[in-house]
Amino acid sequence: MLKKSIIFILLTSVFLSCKKSYDPENLLTARQKDSLLTTLIIQMDKLQAGANMETRFEEKFREGYEQRKKLFSLDQYYIDKDGFHYFMVIRRVPSLYEANKRAEAGRFRKDANGKITDFEEIFLTPILSDEEAHDKGVTLLHEYISTGNIEKYKNDITYVEFPNLTWTYNKKKQAWINAGLDSLLRKN
């Protein structure tokens, strides 16, 4: 009986240690994590004054993005066998209420020089408490990594703010767009 218990404990330990962890600390040094977070902020955050989509990575704008880093934390990070890097950040957002966090996730690849390519945002949660943003964001990210979509959560406004019925992520524009509004603007 004791032998069976020891074997069970050993097998359980091995199984638990093999479970995938998306903790960025497992894949990145502190310096790599800090650099990646800045790059993600440049990709996702509002443009700095004077920047546009083509110039936003220029060195003269980097300090502005560095200052915004205090609002973000890299919460999840995973690289799959096809070379996609998945990430989730927790972002503090302006709010009159106690809940003031949002999980934002996406994925990208890197070219031979380490530059981000094929960037896309996957989802944004609504504004939630810190714990809720983390928990719901992790659920959504794991769902996306394992199934390739978040369809079963897409219309649940307690989990997903974007994408929704009107807003989708446009990889070419690297922005969330309202398809109906976008088509009206193109007509005029």
C-alpha positions in Angstrom: 0.0 0.0 0.0 2.8 2.4 0.9 4.5 1.6 -2.4 1.4 2.5 -4.3 1.0 5.7 -2.5 4.6 6.7 -3.2 4.2 5.9 -6.9 1.0 7.9 -7.0 2.6 10.9 -5.4 5.6 10.7 -7.8 3.3 10.4 -10.9 1.2 13.3 -9.7 4.3 15.4 -9.1 5.6 14.6 -12.6 2.2 15.4 -14.2 1.8 18.7 -12.4 5.4 19.8 -13.3 4.7 19.0 -17.0 1.5 21.2 -17.1 2.0 24.2 -19.4 2.5 27.4 -17.6 2.1 30.7 -19.3 4.0 32.6 -16.7 6.4 35.0 -18.6 9.0 34.4 -15.9 9.4 30.9 -17.3 10.5 32.2 -20.8 11.9 35.6 -20.3 14.5 37.4 -18.3 13.5 40.6 -16.5 15.2 42.6 -19.3 13.4 40.7 -22.1 10.1 41.0 -20.3 10.6 44.8 -19.9 11.6 45.2 -23.5 8.7 43.1 -24.8 6.2 45.0 -22.6 7.4 48.3 -24.1 7.1 46.9 -27.7 3.6 45.6 -26.9 2.5 48.9 -25.5 3.7 50.6 -28.7 1.6 48.1 -30.7 -1.5 48.4 -28.6 -1.6 51.8 -26.8 -2.7 55.1 -28.1 -0.2 56.9 -30.4 2.1 59.4 -28.8 1.6 63.0 -29.9 3.1 63.5 -33.4 3.4 59.7 -34.1 1.5 57.8 -36.7 1.2 54.1 -37.4 4.4 54.2 -39.5 6.5 56.3 -37.1 5.4 55.1 -33.7 8.5 52.8 -33.3 10.9 55.7 -33.8 13.2 56.3 -30.9 11.9 59.9 -30.3 8.5 58.4 -29.2 9.9 55.5 -27.0 10.1 57.6 -23.8 6.4 58.4 -24.0 5.6 54.7 -24.2 8.1 53.8 -21.5 6.2 56.2 -19.2 2.9 54.4 -19.9 4.4 51.1 -18.8 3.3 51.8 -15.2 -0.2 51.1 -16.4 0.6 47.7 -17.9 1.9 44.3 -16.7 2.8 41.3 -18.8 0.7 38.6 -17.1 0.8 35.6 -19.6 3.3 34.6 -22.3 3.5 31.4 -24.4 5.2 30.4 -27.6 3.6 27.5 -29.6 5.3 25.0 -31.9 4.4 27.1 -35.0 6.3 30.1 -33.6 3.3 32.2 -32.5 4.0 34.2 -29.4 0.8 34.6 -27.3 0.6 37.3 -24.6 -1.8 38.8 -22.2 -1.3 42.1 -20.4 -3.3 43.5 -17.5 -3.9 47.2 -18.1 -5.1 49.8 -15.6 -7.7 52.0 -17.2 -9.4 55.2 -16.1 -12.5 54.4 -14.1 -14.7 56.1 -11.5 -15.3 52.7 -9.9 -13.1 50.3 -7.9 -12.8 48.0 -10.9 -10.2 49.5 -13.1 -8.3 46.7 -14.9 -8.7 45.1 -18.3 -7.0 42.0 -19.8 -5.8 42.4 -23.4 -4.3 39.5 -25.3 -2.9 38.9 -28.7 -0.3 37.0 -30.7 2.6 37.7 -33.0 5.5 36.1 -34.7 9.1 37.3 -34.9 11.3 37.6 -38.0 14.9 36.5 -38.2 16.0 39.8 -36.7 13.6 39.4 -33.7 11.2 42.1 -35.0 7.5 41.5 -34.3 5.5 40.5 -37.4 1.9 39.2 -37.9 0.7 41.1 -34.8 -2.9 40.9 -33.9 -5.0 41.5 -30.8 -7.3 38.6 -29.9 -9.6 40.1 -27.2 -10.1 42.8 -24.6 -12.1 42.1 -21.5 -14.5 44.7 -20.1 -13.2 46.8 -17.1 -13.0 44.5 -14.1 -11.3 44.1 -10.8 -7.6 43.0 -10.9 -8.4 39.4 -9.9 -11.4 39.1 -12.3 -9.4 40.6 -15.2 -6.6 38.1 -14.6 -8.9 35.1 -14.2 -11.2 35.8 -17.1 -8.2 36.8 -19.3 -6.4 33.6 -18.5 -9.6 31.6 -19.3 -10.0 33.4 -22.7 -6.3 33.0 -23.6 -6.2 29.3 -22.7 -9.4 28.8 -24.8 -7.8 30.6 -27.8 -4.6 28.7 -27.6 -6.3 25.4 -27.3 -9.1 25.9 -29.8 -8.0 28.8 -32.0 -11.0 31.0 -31.1 -13.1 32.4 -28.2 -16.4 31.8 -29.9 -18.1 30.3 -26.8 -17.3 33.6 -24.9 -17.6 36.1 -27.7 -21.1 37.2 -26.9 -20.7 37.1 -23.1 -20.1 40.8 -22.2 -18.9 39.8 -18.7 -15.9 38.2 -20.5 -15.3 40.0 -23.8 -15.7 43.6 -24.7 -13.9 43.3 -28.0 -14.4 41.6 -30.5 -18.2 41.8 -30.6 -20.9 42.1 -33.2 -19.7 45.4 -34.5 -16.0 45.7 -33.5 -13.3 43.4 -34.9 -9.5 43.6 -35.1 -8.1 44.5 -38.5 -4.5 43.1 -38.8 -3.7 45.4 -41.8 -4.7 48.6 -39.9 -3.5 47.1 -36.6 -6.6 48.5 -34.9 -10.0 47.6 -33.7 -12.5 48.8 -36.3 -16.3 49.1 -36.5 -17.0 47.4 -39.8 -20.3 49.3 -40.4 -18.8 52.7 -39.5 -15.7 52.0 -41.5 -17.7 51.1 -44.7 -19.8 54.3 -44.3 -16.6 56.4 -44.0 -15.1 54.8 -47.1 -18.3 55.7 -49.1 -18.1 59.4 -48.2 
